[in-house]
Amino acid sequence: MTTQYTNQPTGQQSASTGNVLSIIAIVLGVVSLLFLPIVFGLIGLVLAIVAKTVRHERLSTIAIVVSAVGLIGGMILGALVVNT
């Protein structure tokens, strides 16, 4: 989409696609707290690391933290549920 006066893009599309991997990693990190933490947590962590190193996304650090907490927290929560 371009503006009426110049041929420069308006920037509306780049804002919606700029942090896609980070947002997916955050969602997977939260989901991994309750469901299959090893699967969803690891996928979220890998996506967050790719977002940080390859794509340099702004939310990638938050995604790494949320995915790691989801991975570890989900395993601890699962161990507590199984043992009680």
DODREN-827469 format. One record per residue: residue in one letter; x, y, z of N, C-alpha, C in turn. Coordinates in pm, whole numbers, padded with zeros to 5 digits, always signed. Layout:
AXYZXYZXYZ
...
***
This chain:
M+00084-00116+00000+00000+00000+00000+00089+00123+00000
T+00068+00214-00089+00147+00335-00097+00060+00456-00071
T+00124+00565-00037+00048+00688-00013+00011+00753-00145
Q-00075+00850-00137-00125+00916-00257-00018+01005-00320
Y+00072+01061-00240+00163+01163-00290+00302+01109-00324
T+00346+01007-00256+00478+00951-00284+00466+00802-00311
N+00574+00745-00351+00577+00603-00382+00631+00521-00265
Q+00637+00579-00146+00690+00510-00030+00579+00433+00040
P+00612+00316+00091+00510+00239+00163+00471+00309+00293
T+00349+00286+00336+00299+00351+00456+00349+00286+00584
G+00395+00164+00580+00448+00096+00698+00342+00020+00776
Q+00222+00014+00729+00117-00055+00802+00137-00206+00799
Q+00187-00259+00692+00205-00403+00683+00327-00450+00762
S+00432-00372+00770+00551-00416+00841+00526-00426+00991
A+00436-00345+01045+00407-00352+01188+00335-00481+01224
S+00252-00531+01136+00177-00651+01167+00259-00778+01144
T+00361-00773+01062+00441-00893+01034+00579-00887+01098
G+00609-00784+01174+00744-00768+01227+00780-00863+01339
N+00685-00903+01419+00714-00986+01535+00639-01119+01532
V+00619-01173+01416+00535-01292+01403+00595-01411+01478
L+00722-01438+01459+00783-01553+01527+00785-01534+01677
S+00809-01412+01721+00810-01385+01865+00673-01405+01926
I+00569-01360+01859+00434-01375+01913+00393-01522+01917
I+00428-01596+01813+00399-01740+01813+00475-01809+01926
A+00600-01769+01949+00679-01829+02056+00621-01795+02193
I+00569-01673+02211+00507-01636+02338+00382-01721+02362
V+00301-01736+02260+00179-01817+02273+00214-01962+02305
L+00312-02017+02237+00353-02154+02265+00410-02169+02405
G+00481-02067+02452+00535-02070+02588+00425-02073+02693
V+00321-01994+02671+00208-01994+02765+00131-02126+02758
V+00112-02178+02638+00042-02305+02622+00121-02419+02687
S+00254-02409+02685+00336-02517+02739+00329-02527+02891
L+00272-02426+02957+00254-02439+03101+00154-02549+03136
L+00057-02572+03048-00049-02668+03078-00048-02792+02991
F-00003-02780+02867-00012-02892+02773+00123-02923+02712
L+00169-03043+02726+00292-03093+02663+00407-02992+02668
P+00461-02965+02786+00563-02860+02797+00691-02889+02718
I+00726-03014+02703+00849-03044+02630+00832-03011+02482
V+00716-03040+02427+00693-03015+02284+00674-02866+02258
F+00572-02807+02323+00540-02668+02295+00647-02573+02347
G+00706-02604+02461+00811-02518+02516+00936-02517+02429
L+00975-02634+02381+01094-02639+02296+01071-02572+02160
I+00953-02594+02103+00924-02528+01975+00922-02376+01994
G+00859-02330+02102+00857-02187+02131+00996-02131+02154
L+01080-02206+02224+01217-02160+02250+01298-02153+02121
V+01283-02252+02035+01355-02249+01907+01308-02133+01821
L+01176-02111+01814+01125-01998+01737+01173-01865+01793
A+01179-01854+01924+01226-01730+01985+01374-01705+01957
I+01453-01810+01958+01596-01793+01929+01616-01757+01782
V+01539-01818+01693+01546-01780+01551+01503-01634+01533
A+01399-01594+01603+01353-01455+01594+01460-01359+01643
K+01536-01399+01743+01641-01313+01799+01763-01307+01708
T+01809-01422+01660+01936-01424+01588+01922-01392+01440
V+01819-01444+01376+01806-01427+01232+01726-01303+01196
R+01611-01286+01261+01520-01179+01221+01531-01053+01305
H+01600-01058+01419+01622-00942+01507+01491-00874+01545
E+01395-00953+01591+01265-00901+01629+01271-00839+01768
R+01187-00740+01791+01189-00665+01917+01138-00748+02034
L+01041-00833+02014+00982-00911+02122+01052-01045+02146
S+01164-01067+02081+01228-01198+02089+01282-01229+02228
T+01333-01129+02300+01384-01153+02434+01271-01195+02528
I+01159-01128+02517+01042-01165+02597+00996-01305+02560
A+01000-01338+02432+00959-01471+02388+01051-01580+02442
I+01180-01551+02447+01275-01649+02502+01244-01674+02650
V+01220-01568+02724+01192-01582+02868+01061-01657+02890
V+00956-01618+02818+00826-01683+02836+00833-01831+02796
S+00902-01863+02688+00913-02002+02646+00994-02084+02745
A+01101-02027+02797+01183-02100+02895+01106-02122+03025
V+01035-02019+03070+00955-02033+03192+00842-02134+03170
G+00780-02130+03052+00675-02227+03021+00727-02368+03015
L+00845-02385+02959+00905-02518+02949+00937-02574+03088
I+01008-02496+03167+01048-02543+03301+00928-02549+03395
G+00845-02444+03392+00728-02443+03479+00630-02553+03446
G+00613-02582+03319+00523-02690+03280+00572-02826+03325
M+00703-02847+03319+00757-02975+03366+00744-02987+03518
I+00768-02877+03588+00753-02881+03734+00606-02902+03772
L+00516-02830+03706+00374-02845+03733+00327-02987+03701
G+00376-03043+03591+00341-03180+03558+00391-03280+03658
A+00514-03258+03708+00568-03348+03810+00488-03339+03939
L+00444-03217+03976+00364-03202+04097+00228-03268+04084
V+00167-03258+03968+00036-03318+03946+00046-03470+03947
V+00149-03524+03890+00165-03670+03884+00194-03726+04022
N+00271-03656+04103+00309-03707+04234+00202-03692+04340
T+00097-03616+04314-00006-03601+04417-00125-03688+04391
***
